[in-house]
Amino acid sequence: MTETTQTPLTQPGRASEPHASRSPEFRLAANALRGLRQDLLHDAFAYRPLPRLRMDGSLARRLPARLREYAAWTPHALITAVALITLLIASVDSGAVLLLVAPFAALPVLLTMVRPVGAFWLSMAATPVTVLFGSSWGDWPWRPGSFACHLTVLTVVALRTRPRTAAYMWALTAAYGFVAETAFGPGHYYGSNTGPMLVISALILLCVAVWHIRREAEQEVTAQQTVTAHERSRRTLLEERTTIARELHDVVAHHMSVVAIQAEAAPYRVENPPPELERAFATIRENAVAALTELRRVLGVVRAEDYEAPDAPQPTLADLDGLLDNVRDAGLSVEKVVTGAVRELPQGVELSAYRIVQEALSNTLRHAPGASARVEIGYVLGGLGLRIVNGPSPRPNLIKPSPGAGHGITGMRERVSMLNGEMTAGATDDGGHEVTVFLPVPPALEDGAP
């Protein structure tokens, strides 16, 4: 009997990472080299044009349209101006070889507008060229023109990329300065300016990194606020629908109870009813009781923890006078006008109309204290019309509006949408507010209204 030894399978991804079992320092260095290759070598000369300045700010909107069009090119104009300044600095330092050396101080700056990472490499390559072809010995390893050019390139590229890329550029700049001083030494020159270059560039890149971090934080906060507002709106909508469902439960339960009672009493109103009729009424009663039980279960699902069942039946338009009296006691001058032939409507329609008027008047009390209001109720063919309008607050600077939940319009729209009605709400010409609603009522429902 031969004993076999089975080699454990290699975990996926391990074979492609031979340094996975290396020390943390080795992995850190490998990740740094990988990031350097990704940020500064991969597609280094890719075409990435500098976008125009966004003109949606409050200050930009105040500019004339023609001037605003030119102002969008402000970043490009600033970079071009800095390129001309570096060209002028290099011209003073270049002497006889002006046409050969000076352009190397301006081209990298201009290249940042289309190929930012490539501009950095061009600036690094142009630095020793300006030293070799300069008219006289000077600071090492950056001549004045190269010094201004490289600082500008570092700043612009850092603004256009991310903080990690800026860190890699600064590290390569430090490595170049170290190698140049070590290989050649400052003995043949007036002095080394690697220190000032690294200190100044580090301060600039630090400020740019802080700007990047702050902008990303602002974007995240804005995105989170948008999500929060959306979730708050959805929660408000669900709360309003739950409230409407709880209120309509009483109305539907009342009708189902009437159906069950009438189905139970109907056979006794007929002398010697046939068995088929008794069974039909018994089935109707059983279905009505079952539906009523299911309604109670649904109410238990949508009921809040602090919900208390109302002691009185749900209000209708007949109870509107009591509501108006309470509003007048709160300090609101309100007038009621009824047009058309007053008639009973389905309870769901009357309840929704009552709640719409109630919420509209509550909004008036909160947002326009001291104003007068008018409630118009129109019984028209095919439905019910409502119009609640209020004037402006008489002393808007002296009376502060009371804060509210801000769910009134949402609740009114949900009630109107449930009944397939129409609603408009908005400001009036005199500074007040108006809510107009039409609730359709088919003739069949009007005839059968309790």
C-alpha positions in Angstrom: 0.0 0.0 0.0 1.5 3.2 -1.2 1.1 6.4 0.8 0.7 9.5 -1.3 1.3 13.1 -0.2 -1.0 15.7 -1.5 0.4 19.2 -2.0 -2.0 21.9 -0.7 -3.5 24.0 -3.4 -2.3 27.5 -3.8 -4.8 30.1 -2.8 -6.1 32.2 -5.7 -4.0 35.4 -6.2 -1.0 34.2 -4.3 0.9 33.0 -7.3 0.8 36.4 -8.9 2.1 38.0 -5.6 5.4 36.5 -4.7 6.1 39.2 -2.2 2.9 38.5 -0.3 4.9 36.7 2.4 7.6 39.3 2.5 8.1 41.8 5.3 5.8 44.9 5.7 8.6 47.1 4.6 9.0 45.2 1.4 5.3 45.3 0.6 5.2 49.1 1.4 8.1 49.7 -1.1 6.4 47.5 -3.7 3.2 49.4 -3.3 5.0 52.7 -3.6 6.7 51.6 -6.8 3.4 50.4 -8.2 1.7 53.7 -7.4 4.6 55.6 -8.9 4.3 53.6 -12.1 0.6 54.1 -12.2 0.7 57.9 -11.5 3.8 59.1 -13.4 4.6 56.4 -16.0 1.4 54.9 -17.2 0.0 57.2 -20.0 2.4 59.9 -18.9 1.8 61.9 -22.1 -1.9 61.3 -22.3 -4.0 64.2 -23.6 -5.8 65.7 -20.6 -6.9 69.3 -21.6 -7.4 71.8 -18.8 -11.2 72.4 -18.4 -12.6 75.9 -18.4 -13.5 77.6 -15.2 -17.0 76.9 -14.0 -19.1 80.1 -14.1 -22.0 78.9 -11.9 -20.9 80.8 -8.8 -22.7 83.7 -7.2 -19.9 86.2 -8.3 -19.7 84.8 -11.8 -23.4 85.1 -12.4 -23.2 88.9 -11.8 -20.8 89.3 -14.7 -22.2 90.2 -18.2 -22.6 87.2 -20.5 -19.8 88.3 -22.8 -17.4 88.9 -20.0 -18.4 85.6 -18.3 -17.5 83.8 -21.5 -14.0 85.2 -21.4 -13.6 84.7 -17.7 -14.0 81.0 -18.1 -10.5 81.0 -19.7 -8.9 82.5 -16.6 -6.8 79.4 -15.6 -5.4 79.2 -19.1 -4.5 82.9 -19.1 -2.8 82.6 -15.7 -0.7 79.7 -16.8 0.3 81.5 -20.0 1.3 84.6 -18.1 3.5 82.5 -15.7 5.0 80.8 -18.7 6.0 84.2 -20.1 7.5 85.2 -16.8 9.6 82.1 -16.6 10.6 82.7 -20.2 11.7 86.2 -19.3 13.7 84.9 -16.3 15.4 82.3 -18.4 16.2 85.0 -21.1 18.1 87.1 -18.6 20.1 84.1 -17.5 20.7 82.5 -20.9 22.8 85.1 -22.6 24.0 84.1 -26.1 22.1 80.8 -26.3 18.7 82.4 -25.6 16.9 80.6 -28.4 18.2 77.2 -27.3 17.7 77.5 -23.5 14.9 79.9 -22.8 12.1 77.8 -24.4 12.9 74.9 -22.0 11.7 77.2 -19.2 8.3 78.0 -20.8 7.3 74.8 -22.7 6.8 72.7 -19.6 4.6 75.3 -18.1 2.4 75.5 -21.2 2.3 71.7 -21.5 0.6 71.5 -18.1 -2.6 72.6 -19.8 -2.8 69.5 -22.1 -0.4 66.9 -20.7 0.2 67.5 -17.0 2.3 64.5 -16.1 4.3 64.8 -19.3 5.0 68.4 -18.4 6.6 67.2 -15.2 9.0 64.9 -17.0 9.8 67.6 -19.6 10.7 70.0 -16.7 12.9 67.3 -15.1 14.6 66.7 -18.5 15.0 70.4 -19.2 16.7 71.2 -15.9 20.1 69.7 -16.8 19.9 71.1 -20.3 19.6 74.6 -19.0 22.7 74.0 -16.8 24.8 72.7 -19.6 23.9 75.4 -22.1 23.7 78.3 -19.8 25.9 81.3 -20.4 27.6 81.2 -17.0 27.8 79.1 -13.9 25.2 79.7 -11.3 23.1 78.0 -8.7 23.0 74.2 -8.9 21.2 72.1 -9.9 18.4 74.5 -10.9 19.1 77.7 -12.8 16.7 80.7 -12.1 14.5 79.9 -15.1 14.4 76.2 -14.3 13.7 76.9 -10.7 10.6 79.0 -11.5 9.5 76.6 -14.2 9.7 73.5 -12.0 7.9 75.1 -9.1 5.1 76.2 -11.4 4.9 72.7 -13.0 4.7 71.0 -9.6 2.0 73.4 -8.5 -0.2 73.1 -11.6 0.2 69.3 -11.9 -0.6 68.9 -8.2 -3.7 70.9 -8.7 -4.8 68.8 -11.6 -4.0 65.4 -10.2 -4.2 64.0 -6.6 -2.0 64.4 -3.5 -0.3 61.0 -4.0 0.9 62.1 -7.5 2.2 65.3 -5.9 4.1 63.3 -3.3 5.8 61.2 -6.0 6.8 64.3 -8.0 8.3 65.8 -4.9 10.2 62.6 -4.1 11.6 62.4 -7.6 12.6 66.1 -7.4 14.5 65.4 -4.2 16.1 62.3 -5.7 17.3 64.4 -8.7 18.7 67.1 -6.4 20.5 64.5 -4.3 22.0 62.7 -7.3 23.1 66.0 -9.0 24.8 67.2 -5.9 26.4 63.9 -5.1 27.7 63.3 -8.7 28.9 66.7 -9.4 29.1 68.5 -6.1 28.5 72.2 -5.6 32.2 73.1 -5.7 32.0 74.4 -9.3 28.9 76.5 -8.7 27.9 79.4 -6.5 25.8 77.2 -4.3 23.2 74.5 -4.1 19.5 75.4 -4.3 18.1 71.9 -3.7 17.2 72.8 -0.2 15.2 75.9 -1.1 13.5 74.0 -3.9 12.4 71.2 -1.7 11.2 73.5 1.2 9.3 75.8 -1.1 7.8 73.0 -3.2 6.9 71.1 0.0 5.0 74.1 1.4 3.2 74.6 -1.9 2.3 70.9 -2.3 1.1 70.8 1.3 -1.3 73.6 0.6 -2.5 72.0 -2.6 -3.1 68.7 -0.7 -5.1 70.4 2.0 -7.2 72.1 -0.8 -7.8 68.7 -2.4 -8.8 67.1 0.9 -11.1 69.9 1.7 -12.8 69.8 -1.7 -13.2 66.0 -1.5 -14.7 66.5 2.0 -17.1 69.1 0.7 -18.2 66.8 -2.2 -18.7 64.0 0.2 -20.8 66.2 2.5 -22.8 67.5 -0.4 -23.4 63.9 -1.6 -24.4 62.8 1.9 -26.7 65.7 2.3 -28.4 64.9 -1.0 -28.9 61.3 0.0 -30.1 62.4 3.5 -32.6 64.8 1.9 -33.8 62.0 -0.4 -34.2 59.6 2.4 -36.0 62.2 4.5 -38.4 62.9 1.7 -39.1 59.2 1.3 -39.6 58.8 5.0 -41.9 61.8 5.1 -43.9 60.3 2.2 -44.2 57.0 4.0 -45.3 58.6 7.2 -48.0 60.6 5.4 -49.2 57.5 3.7 -49.3 55.6 7.0 -51.3 58.4 8.5 -53.8 58.3 5.6 -54.1 54.5 5.9 -54.8 54.7 9.6 -57.5 57.3 9.1 -59.1 55.5 6.1 -59.2 52.3 8.2 -62.0 53.7 10.3 -64.0 54.7 7.2 -63.6 51.3 5.5 -64.2 49.4 8.8 -67.4 51.3 9.3 -68.7 50.3 5.8 -67.6 46.7 6.3 -69.4 46.6 9.6 -72.6 47.9 8.0 -72.3 45.3 5.3 -71.9 42.5 7.9 -74.9 43.7 10.0 -77.2 44.2 7.0 -76.3 40.8 5.6 -77.1 39.2 8.9 -80.4 41.0 9.3 -81.6 40.7 5.7 -83.0 37.2 5.9 -85.2 38.2 8.8 -86.9 40.9 6.7 -88.2 38.4 4.2 -90.9 35.9 5.1 -89.9 32.4 4.4 -86.7 33.2 2.6 -85.3 30.5 0.3 -82.3 28.5 1.6 -80.1 29.8 -1.3 -80.8 33.4 -0.2 -79.9 32.6 3.4 -76.7 31.0 2.3 -75.8 33.9 0.1 -76.4 36.4 2.9 -74.4 34.2 5.3 -71.5 34.1 2.8 -71.6 37.9 2.5 -71.5 38.3 6.3 -68.6 35.9 6.6 -66.6 37.7 3.9 -67.3 41.1 5.5 -66.2 39.9 8.9 -63.1 38.3 7.4 -62.3 41.5 5.6 -62.8 43.5 8.8 -60.4 41.2 10.6 -57.8 41.6 7.9 -58.2 45.4 8.1 -57.4 45.3 11.8 -54.3 43.3 11.0 -53.2 45.9 8.4 -53.8 48.7 10.9 -51.5 46.8 13.3 -48.8 46.8 10.7 -49.0 50.6 10.0 -49.7 51.7 13.5 -46.9 53.6 15.2 -45.8 52.6 18.7 -47.3 55.7 20.3 -50.5 55.5 18.2 -53.8 55.8 20.1 -57.0 54.8 18.5 -59.4 57.8 18.2 -62.4 57.9 20.4 -64.6 59.8 17.9 -65.3 59.0 14.3 -63.2 60.5 11.6 -64.2 64.1 10.8 -66.2 65.2 7.7 -67.0 68.5 6.1 -69.9 68.8 8.5 -67.3 69.3 11.3 -65.5 72.1 9.4 -67.2 74.9 11.4 -65.6 73.6 14.6 -62.2 73.5 13.0 -62.6 77.1 11.8 -63.6 78.2 15.3 -60.5 76.7 16.8 -58.4 78.4 14.1 -60.0 81.8 14.9 -59.3 81.2 18.6 -55.6 80.8 17.6 -55.6 84.3 16.1 -56.3 83.6 12.4 -59.1 85.6 10.7 -60.7 83.0 8.4 -63.8 83.2 6.2 -65.8 80.3 4.8 -67.7 80.4 1.5 -69.8 77.5 0.2 -71.1 77.3 -3.3 -73.2 74.7 -5.1 -75.8 72.3 -3.8 -74.5 70.9 -0.5 -74.7 67.1 -0.4 -73.2 64.2 1.3 -70.1 62.7 -0.3 -68.3 59.5 0.3 -66.6 59.5 3.7 -63.1 59.1 2.2 -63.6 62.2 0.1 -65.0 64.3 3.0 -62.2 63.1 5.3 -59.6 64.1 2.8 -61.2 67.4 2.2 -61.3 68.1 5.9 -57.7 67.2 6.4 -56.6 69.3 3.4 -58.3 72.4 4.8 -56.9 71.7 8.2 -53.3 71.4 7.0 -53.6 74.5 4.7 -54.8 76.6 7.7 -52.1 75.1 9.9 -49.5 76.2 7.3 -51.0 79.7 7.4 -50.7 79.9 11.1 -47.1 78.7 11.0 -45.8 80.7 8.0 -48.0 83.8 7.9 -49.0 84.6 11.4 -51.5 87.4 11.6 -52.7 87.0 8.1 -56.3 86.5 7.0 -57.5 83.4 5.2 -60.4 82.3 3.0 -61.8 78.8 2.6 -64.0 78.2 -0.5 -65.9 74.9 -0.9 -67.6 74.3 -4.2 -70.0 71.4 -4.8 -69.8 71.0 -8.5 -70.9 68.3 -11.0 -68.7 65.3 -10.7 -66.7 66.3 -7.6 -65.7 68.8 -4.9 -63.6 71.9 -5.3 -61.5 73.5 -2.5 -59.6 76.7 -2.5 -57.7 77.9 0.6 -56.0 81.2 0.2 -54.3 83.5 2.7 -52.8 87.0 2.4 -49.3 88.0 3.5 -48.3 88.5 7.1 -49.1 92.1 8.1 -45.9 92.5 10.1 -43.4 90.1 8.5 -40.4 91.8 10.2 -41.9 91.8 13.7 -43.6 88.4 13.8 -41.4 85.4 13.3 -43.0 82.4 11.6 -43.4 79.3 13.7 -41.3 76.4 12.6 -43.2 73.3 11.4 -42.5 69.8 10.2 -42.8 70.9 6.6 -44.9 67.8 5.6 -48.1 69.6 4.9 -47.9 69.9 1.1 -46.7 66.3 0.9 -49.7 65.0 2.9 -52.2 67.1 0.9 -50.7 65.8 -2.4 -50.9 62.2 -1.2 -54.6 62.6 -0.3 -55.4 64.2 -3.6 -53.4 61.6 -5.5 -55.2 58.8 -3.7 -58.5 60.1 -5.0 -57.2 60.8 -8.5 -57.7 64.5 -8.0 -55.8 67.6 -9.0 -53.9 70.1 -6.8 -51.9 73.3 -7.2 -50.1 75.2 -4.5 -48.1 78.3 -4.8 -47.6 82.0 -4.0 -50.1 84.6 -4.9 -49.4 88.0 -6.5 -49.9 89.9 -3.2 -47.4 87.7 -1.3 -49.8 85.2 0.1 -50.3 81.5 -0.6 -53.0 79.6 -2.3 -54.0 75.9 -2.4 -56.5 74.7 -5.0 -57.8 71.2 -5.0 -60.4 69.2 -7.1 -61.6 65.8 -5.8 -63.5 63.9 -8.4 -66.6 61.9 -7.2 -68.3 59.6 -9.7 -72.1 59.9 -9.7 -72.4 56.2 -8.6 -70.5 56.9 -5.4 -72.6 60.1 -4.7 -75.8 58.1 -5.0 -74.5 55.5 -2.6 -72.9 57.9 -0.1 -74.1 57.3 3.5 
